[in-house]
Amino acid sequence: MKERKTPKEMIKELLEKGELTMQELAKKLGVAPSQITRWLGSAEPRLAHFRKIEELYNEIITKEAV
C-alpha cells in the first residue's frame, strides 16, 4: 500500500518539483505566504486546507509521475 505523505512533505514537493514559488502556492491555496511558512514549520493545516494541498499535489506532482 502506498504511504500517504504529510502536508509538509506535499508542500515541499510542490515548491521543489512543481516549480511554484511560495507566493504562487499560497495564492492557489487561498492563504497568505506566511501560512505556507508556518505549515513548513510545526503548524498543521486545517482539514479544508489539507484537502486543497492534497488536491493540488495530485494535480501537479502525481500527474507528472504518470
C-alpha positions, -999 to +999 in steps of 0.1 A: +000+000+000+013+035-009+023+056+021+004+088+025+025+120+025+022+146+052+011+181+043+046+194+049+060+168+025+035+177-002+042+214+002+079+209+000+075+188-032+051+213-047+077+241-042+106+220-055+092+198-082+061+217-090+082+248-097+059+270-078+070+300-056+057+303-021+035+332-033+021+312-062+013+282-039-003+304-013-025+321-040-036+287-053-044+275-017-061+308-008-038+316+021-010+341+029+026+331+021+033+333+058+008+305+063+029+283+040+059+291+061+040+281+093+030+248+077+066+241+067+075+246+103+054+229+130+019+241+123-006+217+107-032+229+082-069+225+089-088+198+071-101+221+044-066+233+036-052+198+038-076+187+012-066+216-011-030+208-006-036+171-014-058+181-045-031+204-058-004+178-051-023+151-070-030+175-099+006+187-103+030+161-089+011+129-093+002+138-129+039+144-137+049+109-123+025+091-147 
